[in-house]
Amino acid sequence: MNRSARAFWLRSPGHGEIRDVRLPAPGEGEVLVRALWSGVSRGTETLVFRGGVPHSQREVMRAPFQDGDFPGPVKYGYLSVGIVEEGPAELAGRTVFCLYPHQSRYVVTAGAVTPVPGDVPASRAVLAGTVETAVNALWDAAPLVGDRIAVIGGGMIGCSVAALLARFPGVRLQLVDADPARAEVAAALGVDFASPAGALGDCDLVVHASATEQGLARALELLRPEGTVVELSWYGDRHVTLPLGEAFHSRRLSLRGSQVGTVSPARADRTYADRLALALDLLADPTLDALITGESAFEELPEVMPRLASGELPALCHRIRYHD
């Protein structure tokens, strides 16, 4: 079996490279995976690429199979789909998802991979980590039938949350973004779109994912009295200012954080594996293909990442294609 591999590394902030890797033979209870696709989680990965992880958060922000340390050199990423080339009989030849960085082949424990359901294309399964974040956010948010809801931020996470909320009966739902081009994605997901100025107020729930203080301030403005904002944005080393001295107290508003690193306490009986398996099941819906807005070959990643980080290459999920 082929024991060679190639991996994408952040050599230093703003500078990526592809390195050769020699793999060990998989031991008992391990699998050798040949990557088919991986996904660039644009918000978090471009923040890492720019060197924006605060010193205080460097341990919290570590990916499950990260090599190296922030700010670099570091091998980072967590959206990989591949074929099991070697491993236990029940996994051999299966298409699997793994929270692994961008690498052409890798060896992990069998428990670190999750089989992709037969009705989910491997090319769509790269969204599993993002949809898993959306699942956890909605476990935290606990939306109800008939709620008035806004999702602010039409990026990868916000669109995933909106796509799942669109399945709730009776909700009034808007995806809110300053970029009018996001209206096309919203339409593909079956969700109404609004600019920040045109968004409907009196919301029971606002999910914020724009990673801007303007977006978070607008989220508070859109709430009804005693409404809740669930904050999904990761700000890295940036400080955020909020107007908490205005109507925040008199209207008894709530602001709470949600982070995929911990399973929501509202579902304490579920494991990380349960949550990921649910996300993969939800990816049977072909409308979620709207979240994949670009594709490049693996060999192009050192040139693609700076363009994603600068915004020159706009994207929700940018998919990476592997070849031997």
C-alpha positions as a Markdown table, in Angstrom:
| # | Residue | x | y | z |
|---|---|---|---|---|
| 1 | Met | 0.0 | 0.0 | 0.0 |
| 2 | Asn | 1.1 | 3.6 | -0.7 |
| 3 | Arg | 2.6 | 5.0 | 2.5 |
| 4 | Ser | 3.3 | 8.5 | 1.1 |
| 5 | Ala | 1.2 | 11.5 | 1.6 |
| 6 | Arg | 1.2 | 15.3 | 1.1 |
| 7 | Ala | -0.1 | 17.8 | 3.6 |
| 8 | Phe | -0.9 | 21.5 | 3.6 |
| 9 | Trp | 1.0 | 23.5 | 6.3 |
| 10 | Leu | 0.8 | 27.1 | 7.4 |
| 11 | Arg | 4.5 | 27.9 | 7.5 |
| 12 | Ser | 3.9 | 31.3 | 9.1 |
| 13 | Pro | 1.0 | 33.7 | 9.1 |
| 14 | Gly | 0.0 | 34.3 | 5.5 |
| 15 | His | 2.3 | 31.7 | 4.0 |
| 16 | Gly | 1.3 | 28.1 | 3.2 |
| 17 | Glu | 3.1 | 25.2 | 1.7 |
| 18 | Ile | 2.6 | 21.6 | 0.8 |
| 19 | Arg | 4.9 | 19.1 | 2.6 |
| 20 | Asp | 5.7 | 15.4 | 2.0 |
| 21 | Val | 4.6 | 13.0 | 4.7 |
| 22 | Arg | 5.6 | 9.4 | 5.3 |
| 23 | Leu | 2.8 | 7.4 | 7.0 |
| 24 | Pro | 3.1 | 4.5 | 9.5 |
| 25 | Ala | 1.4 | 1.3 | 8.7 |
| 26 | Pro | -2.0 | 1.3 | 10.5 |
| 27 | Gly | -2.0 | -0.8 | 13.6 |
| 28 | Glu | -4.8 | -2.7 | 15.2 |
| 29 | Gly | -7.9 | -0.6 | 15.4 |
| 30 | Glu | -6.6 | 2.0 | 13.0 |
| 31 | Val | -7.5 | 3.0 | 9.4 |
| 32 | Leu | -5.6 | 4.4 | 6.5 |
| 33 | Val | -7.8 | 6.9 | 4.7 |
| 34 | Arg | -7.2 | 8.2 | 1.2 |
| 35 | Ala | -8.7 | 11.7 | 0.9 |
| 36 | Leu | -11.2 | 12.5 | -1.8 |
| 37 | Trp | -12.3 | 15.9 | -0.7 |
| 38 | Ser | -11.7 | 18.4 | 2.1 |
| 39 | Gly | -13.3 | 21.7 | 2.9 |
| 40 | Val | -11.9 | 25.1 | 3.9 |
| 41 | Ser | -13.9 | 26.4 | 6.8 |
| 42 | Arg | -13.5 | 30.0 | 5.6 |
| 43 | Gly | -14.1 | 31.9 | 8.9 |
| 44 | Thr | -12.0 | 29.9 | 11.3 |
| 45 | Glu | -9.3 | 28.7 | 8.8 |
| 46 | Thr | -8.7 | 32.1 | 7.3 |
| 47 | Leu | -8.4 | 33.6 | 10.8 |
| 48 | Val | -5.8 | 30.9 | 11.6 |
| 49 | Phe | -4.1 | 31.6 | 8.2 |
| 50 | Arg | -3.8 | 35.3 | 9.1 |
| 51 | Gly | -2.3 | 34.4 | 12.5 |
| 52 | Gly | -5.3 | 35.8 | 14.4 |
| 53 | Val | -5.7 | 33.2 | 17.2 |
| 54 | Pro | -5.2 | 34.9 | 20.5 |
| 55 | His | -2.5 | 33.5 | 22.8 |
| 56 | Ser | -5.1 | 32.8 | 25.5 |
| 57 | Gln | -7.2 | 30.7 | 23.1 |
| 58 | Arg | -4.4 | 28.6 | 21.4 |
| 59 | Glu | -5.2 | 25.4 | 23.3 |
| 60 | Val | -9.0 | 25.8 | 23.0 |
| 61 | Met | -8.7 | 26.4 | 19.2 |
| 62 | Arg | -6.6 | 23.3 | 18.5 |
| 63 | Ala | -8.1 | 21.0 | 15.9 |
| 64 | Pro | -8.4 | 17.3 | 16.7 |
| 65 | Phe | -5.5 | 16.2 | 14.5 |
| 66 | Gln | -3.6 | 19.5 | 14.4 |
| 67 | Asp | 0.2 | 19.3 | 14.1 |
| 68 | Gly | 2.4 | 22.2 | 15.3 |
| 69 | Asp | 1.3 | 25.2 | 17.3 |
| 70 | Phe | -0.2 | 28.6 | 16.6 |
| 71 | Pro | 0.7 | 30.9 | 14.9 |
| 72 | Gly | 2.8 | 28.4 | 12.9 |
| 73 | Pro | 4.2 | 26.2 | 11.6 |
| 74 | Val | 0.9 | 24.4 | 12.0 |
| 75 | Lys | -1.2 | 21.9 | 10.1 |
| 76 | Tyr | -4.8 | 22.9 | 10.6 |
| 77 | Gly | -8.2 | 21.9 | 9.3 |
| 78 | Tyr | -11.1 | 19.6 | 10.1 |
| 79 | Leu | -13.3 | 18.8 | 7.1 |
| 80 | Ser | -12.0 | 15.7 | 5.3 |
| 81 | Val | -13.8 | 13.0 | 3.4 |
| 82 | Gly | -12.1 | 9.9 | 2.0 |
| 83 | Ile | -12.0 | 6.2 | 1.4 |
| 84 | Val | -10.7 | 3.6 | 3.9 |
| 85 | Glu | -7.9 | 1.8 | 2.2 |
| 86 | Glu | -6.9 | -0.3 | 5.1 |
| 87 | Gly | -8.6 | -1.1 | 8.4 |
| 88 | Pro | -11.2 | -3.2 | 10.1 |
| 89 | Ala | -13.5 | -5.2 | 7.7 |
| 90 | Glu | -16.6 | -3.2 | 8.6 |
| 91 | Leu | -14.8 | 0.0 | 7.4 |
| 92 | Ala | -12.6 | -1.2 | 4.6 |
| 93 | Gly | -13.7 | 0.5 | 1.3 |
| 94 | Arg | -16.2 | 2.8 | 3.1 |
| 95 | Thr | -16.5 | 6.5 | 2.5 |
| 96 | Val | -15.9 | 8.3 | 5.8 |
| 97 | Phe | -15.8 | 11.8 | 7.3 |
| 98 | Cys | -12.9 | 12.7 | 9.6 |
| 99 | Leu | -12.0 | 15.9 | 11.5 |
| 100 | Tyr | -8.6 | 15.9 | 9.8 |
| 101 | Pro | -6.5 | 18.7 | 8.2 |
| 102 | His | -5.9 | 19.0 | 4.4 |
| 103 | Gln | -3.8 | 15.9 | 3.7 |
| 104 | Ser | -3.9 | 13.3 | 0.8 |
| 105 | Arg | -3.7 | 10.2 | 3.1 |
| 106 | Tyr | -3.7 | 9.8 | 6.9 |
| 107 | Val | -3.8 | 7.1 | 9.6 |
| 108 | Val | -6.2 | 7.6 | 12.5 |
| 109 | Thr | -8.1 | 5.3 | 15.0 |
| 110 | Ala | -11.2 | 3.7 | 13.6 |
| 111 | Gly | -13.2 | 5.6 | 16.1 |
| 112 | Ala | -12.1 | 8.9 | 14.6 |
| 113 | Val | -13.9 | 8.3 | 11.3 |
| 114 | Thr | -17.7 | 8.4 | 10.7 |
| 115 | Pro | -19.2 | 6.4 | 7.8 |
| 116 | Val | -21.0 | 8.7 | 5.3 |
| 117 | Pro | -24.6 | 7.5 | 4.6 |
| 118 | Gly | -25.2 | 6.0 | 1.2 |
| 119 | Asp | -27.6 | 8.8 | 0.2 |
| 120 | Val | -25.0 | 11.5 | 0.9 |
| 121 | Pro | -22.4 | 12.2 | -1.9 |
| 122 | Ala | -18.8 | 12.3 | -0.7 |
| 123 | Ser | -18.5 | 15.8 | -2.3 |
| 124 | Arg | -21.2 | 17.1 | -0.1 |
| 125 | Ala | -20.1 | 15.3 | 3.1 |
| 126 | Val | -17.3 | 17.9 | 3.6 |
| 127 | Leu | -20.1 | 20.1 | 5.1 |
| 128 | Ala | -20.5 | 17.7 | 8.0 |
| 129 | Gly | -18.4 | 19.7 | 10.4 |
| 130 | Thr | -20.3 | 22.9 | 9.6 |
| 131 | Val | -23.7 | 21.3 | 9.8 |
| 132 | Glu | -22.7 | 19.8 | 13.1 |
| 133 | Thr | -21.9 | 23.3 | 14.4 |
| 134 | Ala | -25.4 | 24.4 | 13.2 |
| 135 | Val | -27.0 | 21.4 | 15.0 |
| 136 | Asn | -25.3 | 22.3 | 18.3 |
| 137 | Ala | -26.3 | 25.9 | 17.9 |
| 138 | Leu | -30.0 | 25.0 | 17.5 |
| 139 | Trp | -29.8 | 22.7 | 20.5 |
| 140 | Asp | -28.6 | 25.7 | 22.4 |
| 141 | Ala | -31.1 | 28.1 | 20.8 |
| 142 | Ala | -34.1 | 25.7 | 21.2 |
| 143 | Pro | -36.3 | 27.4 | 18.6 |
| 144 | Leu | -40.1 | 26.8 | 18.8 |
| 145 | Val | -42.8 | 26.3 | 16.2 |
| 146 | Gly | -44.0 | 29.7 | 15.0 |
| 147 | Asp | -41.0 | 31.6 | 16.2 |
| 148 | Arg | -39.9 | 34.8 | 14.5 |
| 149 | Ile | -36.2 | 34.3 | 13.8 |
| 150 | Ala | -33.3 | 36.1 | 12.1 |
| 151 | Val | -29.9 | 34.7 | 11.2 |
| 152 | Ile | -27.4 | 37.5 | 10.8 |
| 153 | Gly | -24.4 | 36.6 | 8.7 |
| 154 | Gly | -24.7 | 34.7 | 5.5 |
| 155 | Gly | -21.4 | 32.8 | 5.7 |
| 156 | Met | -20.9 | 29.1 | 6.0 |
| 157 | Ile | -22.2 | 28.8 | 9.5 |
| 158 | Gly | -25.1 | 31.2 | 9.2 |
| 159 | Cys | -26.3 | 29.6 | 6.0 |
| 160 | Ser | -26.1 | 26.1 | 7.6 |
| 161 | Val | -28.2 | 27.3 | 10.6 |
| 162 | Ala | -30.7 | 29.0 | 8.2 |
| 163 | Ala | -31.0 | 25.8 | 6.1 |
| 164 | Leu | -31.9 | 23.8 | 9.2 |
| 165 | Leu | -34.3 | 26.4 | 10.6 |
| 166 | Ala | -36.1 | 26.4 | 7.3 |
| 167 | Arg | -37.4 | 23.0 | 8.2 |
| 168 | Phe | -39.2 | 24.2 | 11.3 |
| 169 | Pro | -43.0 | 24.6 | 10.8 |
| 170 | Gly | -44.5 | 28.0 | 11.0 |
| 171 | Val | -41.4 | 30.1 | 11.6 |
| 172 | Arg | -40.9 | 33.6 | 10.2 |
| 173 | Leu | -37.2 | 33.3 | 9.1 |
| 174 | Gln | -34.9 | 35.8 | 7.5 |
| 175 | Leu | -31.2 | 35.4 | 6.5 |
| 176 | Val | -29.7 | 38.9 | 7.0 |
| 177 | Asp | -26.4 | 40.0 | 5.3 |
| 178 | Ala | -24.9 | 43.2 | 4.1 |
| 179 | Asp | -23.8 | 41.5 | 0.8 |
| 180 | Pro | -26.8 | 41.4 | -1.5 |
| 181 | Ala | -25.2 | 38.5 | -3.4 |
| 182 | Arg | -26.1 | 36.3 | -0.4 |
| 183 | Ala | -29.8 | 36.6 | -1.5 |
| 184 | Glu | -29.1 | 34.0 | -4.2 |
| 185 | Val | -27.8 | 31.5 | -1.6 |
| 186 | Ala | -30.8 | 32.2 | 0.6 |
| 187 | Ala | -33.2 | 31.5 | -2.3 |
| 188 | Ala | -31.5 | 28.2 | -3.0 |
| 189 | Leu | -32.0 | 27.3 | 0.7 |
| 190 | Gly | -35.6 | 28.3 | 0.6 |
| 191 | Val | -35.1 | 31.2 | 3.1 |
| 192 | Asp | -36.2 | 34.9 | 2.9 |
| 193 | Phe | -33.3 | 37.4 | 2.6 |
| 194 | Ala | -33.0 | 40.9 | 4.0 |
| 195 | Ser | -30.3 | 43.6 | 4.3 |
| 196 | Pro | -29.5 | 44.7 | 7.9 |
| 197 | Ala | -31.5 | 47.8 | 7.5 |
| 198 | Gly | -34.5 | 46.0 | 6.0 |
| 199 | Ala | -34.6 | 43.1 | 8.5 |
| 200 | Leu | -37.9 | 42.5 | 10.4 |
| 201 | Gly | -37.8 | 43.1 | 14.1 |
| 202 | Asp | -39.8 | 41.7 | 17.1 |
| 203 | Cys | -37.7 | 38.5 | 16.9 |
| 204 | Asp | -38.0 | 35.8 | 19.5 |
| 205 | Leu | -34.5 | 34.5 | 18.5 |
| 206 | Val | -31.6 | 35.9 | 16.5 |
| 207 | Val | -28.7 | 33.7 | 15.6 |
| 208 | His | -25.6 | 35.9 | 15.0 |
| 209 | Ala | -22.8 | 34.6 | 12.8 |
| 210 | Ser | -21.4 | 37.7 | 11.0 |
| 211 | Ala | -18.3 | 38.1 | 13.2 |
| 212 | Thr | -18.8 | 41.9 | 13.2 |
| 213 | Glu | -19.8 | 44.1 | 16.1 |
| 214 | Gln | -22.2 | 45.9 | 13.8 |
| 215 | Gly | -24.0 | 42.6 | 13.2 |
| 216 | Leu | -24.1 | 41.8 | 16.9 |
| 217 | Ala | -25.5 | 45.2 | 17.7 |
| 218 | Arg | -28.2 | 44.8 | 15.0 |
| 219 | Ala | -29.0 | 41.4 | 16.4 |
| 220 | Leu | -29.9 | 43.0 | 19.8 |
| 221 | Glu | -32.0 | 45.6 | 18.1 |
| 222 | Leu | -34.1 | 43.0 | 16.3 |
| 223 | Leu | -35.2 | 41.2 | 19.4 |
| 224 | Arg | -38.6 | 41.5 | 21.1 |
| 225 | Pro | -38.5 | 42.1 | 24.9 |
| 226 | Glu | -37.0 | 39.1 | 26.6 |
| 227 | Gly | -35.7 | 37.7 | 23.3 |
| 228 | Thr | -32.4 | 35.9 | 22.9 |
| 229 | Val | -29.3 | 36.3 | 20.7 |
| 230 | Val | -27.2 | 33.1 | 20.2 |
| 231 | Glu | -23.7 | 34.2 | 19.3 |
| 232 | Leu | -21.8 | 31.8 | 17.0 |
| 233 | Ser | -19.1 | 34.2 | 15.7 |
| 234 | Trp | -15.5 | 33.8 | 16.6 |
| 235 | Tyr | -13.7 | 37.1 | 16.8 |
| 236 | Gly | -10.1 | 35.8 | 17.4 |
| 237 | Asp | -8.0 | 38.6 | 18.9 |
| 238 | Arg | -10.4 | 41.4 | 18.1 |
| 239 | His | -12.2 | 43.4 | 20.8 |
| 240 | Val | -16.0 | 43.9 | 20.3 |
| 241 | Thr | -18.0 | 46.9 | 21.6 |
| 242 | Leu | -21.7 | 46.6 | 22.3 |
| 243 | Pro | -24.5 | 49.1 | 23.2 |
| 244 | Leu | -25.4 | 47.4 | 26.5 |
| 245 | Gly | -26.2 | 50.7 | 28.1 |
| 246 | Glu | -29.3 | 51.4 | 26.0 |
| 247 | Ala | -32.3 | 49.1 | 26.0 |
| 248 | Phe | -30.5 | 45.9 | 26.9 |
| 249 | His | -31.5 | 45.8 | 30.5 |
| 250 | Ser | -34.9 | 47.5 | 30.3 |
| 251 | Arg | -36.0 | 45.0 | 27.6 |
| 252 | Arg | -34.4 | 42.1 | 29.5 |
| 253 | Leu | -32.5 | 40.8 | 26.5 |
| 254 | Ser | -30.3 | 37.7 | 26.6 |
| 255 | Leu | -27.0 | 37.1 | 24.9 |
| 256 | Arg | -25.5 | 33.6 | 25.0 |
| 257 | Gly | -22.5 | 32.0 | 23.3 |
| 258 | Ser | -22.6 | 28.6 | 21.5 |
| 259 | Gln | -19.5 | 26.7 | 20.5 |
| 260 | Val | -19.2 | 23.3 | 18.8 |
| 261 | Gly | -16.3 | 22.2 | 21.1 |
| 262 | Thr | -18.9 | 21.2 | 23.7 |
| 263 | Val | -22.1 | 19.3 | 23.2 |
| 264 | Ser | -25.0 | 21.5 | 24.2 |
| 265 | Pro | -26.1 | 21.0 | 27.8 |
| 266 | Ala | -29.6 | 20.7 | 26.4 |
| 267 | Arg | -28.6 | 17.4 | 24.8 |
| 268 | Ala | -26.3 | 16.1 | 27.6 |
| 269 | Asp | -27.4 | 12.6 | 26.7 |
| 270 | Arg | -25.8 | 12.8 | 23.2 |
| 271 | Thr | -22.2 | 12.2 | 22.4 |
| 272 | Tyr | -20.0 | 14.0 | 19.9 |
| 273 | Ala | -20.4 | 10.9 | 17.7 |
| 274 | Asp | -24.2 | 11.1 | 17.9 |
| 275 | Arg | -24.1 | 14.8 | 16.9 |
| 276 | Leu | -21.8 | 14.2 | 13.9 |
| 277 | Ala | -23.8 | 11.2 | 12.7 |
| 278 | Leu | -27.0 | 13.4 | 12.8 |
| 279 | Ala | -25.2 | 16.1 | 10.8 |
| 280 | Leu | -24.3 | 13.5 | 8.1 |
| 281 | Asp | -27.9 | 12.3 | 8.0 |
| 282 | Leu | -29.1 | 15.8 | 7.4 |
| 283 | Leu | -26.7 | 16.2 | 4.5 |
| 284 | Ala | -29.0 | 13.9 | 2.4 |
| 285 | Asp | -30.8 | 17.2 | 1.5 |
| 286 | Pro | -29.4 | 18.3 | -1.9 |
| 287 | Thr | -30.3 | 22.0 | -1.2 |
| 288 | Leu | -27.2 | 22.1 | 1.0 |
| 289 | Asp | -25.1 | 22.0 | -2.1 |
| 290 | Ala | -25.7 | 25.8 | -2.2 |
| 291 | Leu | -23.2 | 26.1 | 0.6 |
| 292 | Ile | -20.3 | 24.9 | -1.7 |
| 293 | Thr | -19.4 | 27.9 | -3.7 |
| 294 | Gly | -15.9 | 27.0 | -5.1 |
| 295 | Glu | -13.5 | 24.2 | -5.8 |
| 296 | Ser | -9.7 | 23.9 | -6.2 |
| 297 | Ala | -7.1 | 21.2 | -6.6 |
| 298 | Phe | -5.2 | 20.3 | -3.4 |
| 299 | Glu | -1.9 | 21.4 | -5.1 |
| 300 | Glu | -3.4 | 24.9 | -5.4 |
| 301 | Leu | -4.0 | 25.4 | -1.7 |
| 302 | Pro | -0.9 | 27.6 | -1.1 |
| 303 | Glu | -2.2 | 30.1 | -3.7 |
| 304 | Val | -5.9 | 29.7 | -2.8 |
| 305 | Met | -5.7 | 30.3 | 1.0 |
| 306 | Pro | -4.3 | 33.9 | 0.8 |
| 307 | Arg | -7.1 | 34.7 | -1.7 |
| 308 | Leu | -9.7 | 33.3 | 0.6 |
| 309 | Ala | -8.2 | 35.1 | 3.6 |
| 310 | Ser | -8.1 | 38.5 | 1.8 |
| 311 | Gly | -11.7 | 38.1 | 0.4 |
| 312 | Glu | -10.4 | 38.2 | -3.2 |
| 313 | Leu | -11.9 | 34.8 | -3.6 |
| 314 | Pro | -15.4 | 35.0 | -2.1 |
| 315 | Ala | -16.7 | 31.7 | -0.7 |
| 316 | Leu | -18.9 | 29.9 | 1.8 |
| 317 | Cys | -17.3 | 26.4 | 1.8 |
| 318 | His | -14.4 | 26.1 | -0.7 |
| 319 | Arg | -14.0 | 22.5 | -1.6 |
| 320 | Ile | -10.5 | 20.9 | -2.2 |
| 321 | Arg | -10.2 | 18.1 | -4.7 |
| 322 | Tyr | -7.5 | 15.4 | -4.3 |
| 323 | His | -5.7 | 13.3 | -6.9 |
| 324 | Asp | -3.0 | 10.6 | -6.7 |
